[in-house]
Each structure stands twice: as structure tokens, then as C-alpha cells.
Amino acid sequence: MHDHSPKTQKAARFAASAWLALRAWIELLRVDSRLAMRGFPVVYKDVRDSPVHNSGLRAQTGEEICHAVDLACVFYFKQVRCLQRSAATTVLLRHAGLAAEMVIGVQPCPFRAHAWVEVAGRIVNDKPYTSEMYTVMDRC
């Protein structure tokens, strides 16, 4: 017999959130390591080639995944840049069955580059007006 009490449900949700945050932290580490050892082209290819499919993250919503990545960034051992955060978020969202795109944009003066994630044209891991501040250079 299953215990469906509010206390048990809350504990189960916490465990699922903690597991997802750990998975996000591991994905940040993977992206960060690949970036440090092999450079941007390899990370870009990893994201571009990451398939959209339902995996172990299928029960999670896009919002939960973005929150887990934000939480993982807080506990990461160094500052996480937008590229690492967006690459990790894109891969995790795709593993959850969402057709996420990592978007890379630039601002010419003063020069700045930025990466963010969109699902169905909606920015999911940054401010909603981010795309208005940058010229989109690529989507993968």
C-alpha cells in the first residue's frame, strides 16, 4: 500500500528536485570540462547534436529544469557563465522532450556576447527581453 500523505508527497517532491539539481550540476561540470579541454566548437557541436527525446527527466517541466540549473549554478565551485548555463539547460530540456534552442547573440558597442535558451520562441532561462538587447548570431 502506498502512502499518499502530504508529508510523503512533499518529501518525494524534494527528493526529485534534489536529484534534478544534482543532474544539472553534473551537466554543468560536463559542459565546463569540455569547454576547458576542447573549446567552444566541441560544446557547440554537443548542444547542436543533442537529440530531443524523453528520458529520465520526462516527468520534469521546463520551469523545474531551469530552476534546477539555477540552483546548480549556486553550488558550482566557480562562477558559471551564460554559455555553460545555457548549454547545460538546453541539453537537459531536450532530454525532457522539449525542443529547446541555445541562442547566441552579440551587442556591437560595447561588444558583448550572450547565450540564452528558448523553447517555442520563448526565453526560458533569462529575462524575457534579452533577445531585444542582442543581435542573434546563431541558434543551435
N, C-alpha and C positions, 0 to 999 in steps of 0.2 A: 504494500500500500504506500502511496506517495504522500508526503507531507506538503500541502499547498498553503501553509500559513503565510501571512505577510512577512514574518521574520525569516522564514526559509526562502521565500521568493526574493527578499532583499539581499540575503546572503548569496544567492545564486547570481543575481544581477551584479553584485560587487565582484564576485569571482570571475564572471565573464568580462567585466570591464578591466579588471586587473590583468587577465590573460591577454586581452586585446592590446592594452598599453605595453605589456612585455613584448608582444609580437611586433608592435610599432617600433619599440626601442631596438629590437633586433634588426628590423628592416632599415632603420636609420644607420645602424652600425654597418650593415652590408653596403649601403649606398656610400657612406662616408669612406669605407675601406676601398671600395672600387674606385672612387674619385681620387683618393690619395695615391693609389698604386698604379692605376691605369688611365686616369684622366677623364675629362668631360665626355669625349666621344664614346667611351665604353658605357658610361652611365646613361647617356642619351640613347644609345642602342638598346640597353637593358629596358628602359622605360618604353621606348617605341615598340619593342618586340614583346612586351608583356601582354599576354592574352587576357581578354575579358572572359571570365568563367566563374562559376560558382564553386567555391572551395570551402574550407573550414570557417571562413568569415561570412558565409552566406546569411547567417542569422543577424548580422550586424547591419545597421543603417549607415548611410554615408555620413550622417552627422556624428554618430558614435565613433566611426573610424577617424574622422577629422579630430574629434576631441581626444581620442587615444593618442594620435600623433602629437598633438599639442602637449599632452601630459608627458609623453616620452621625451619630448624636447626639454622639458623642465628638468628631468632626471638624467639627461645625457651628460657625459663627462666634459663636454666642451660646447661652445656656442654652436647652434645649428643654424646654418644659412638657409635661405629660401630655396635654393636648388636641392639640397639634401631633403628638406622637409617636403617639398613638392614632389620629388621623385618617389620618396617613400609613400606618400599619401596616394599618388597615382597608382602605384603597384598594388597597394592594399585595397583600394577601391575596386580595381579591376578584378582582384581575387574574390571580391564580394559580388561580382557580377555587374558592376556599374561601369559604363563606358566613359571613364574619366580621361581627360586630356591634360597633360602638363603643358602650360603655355609659358613661353619665354618672350619677354618684352624688353624694350630699351627706351630710355629717355635720352635725347641727344645732348641737351645742355641744362644743367651739368650732366655729363654722361653717367648713367646708371643703368644697370640691368637688373631684372627681377623675374622670378618664376612663381607661378601660382597654378592652381588646379581648377578646372571647370568640368562640370557634368551637365550635359544638355545645354551648354552655353551659359550656365550659371556658375559664378565663382563660389567655391565651397570651402576654401581654406584661407581666405584673405578678405579684405574689405570689398564690398560689392562694387565699388567704383574704381578698383585697381586698374582695370582694363582701360579706363579713361585717362590714366596718368602715363601709360606706356604705349609705344607702338609695338604691336605684336610682330615678332620676327619669326616665330615658329610655334607649331603645335605638334605634340607627339603623344 
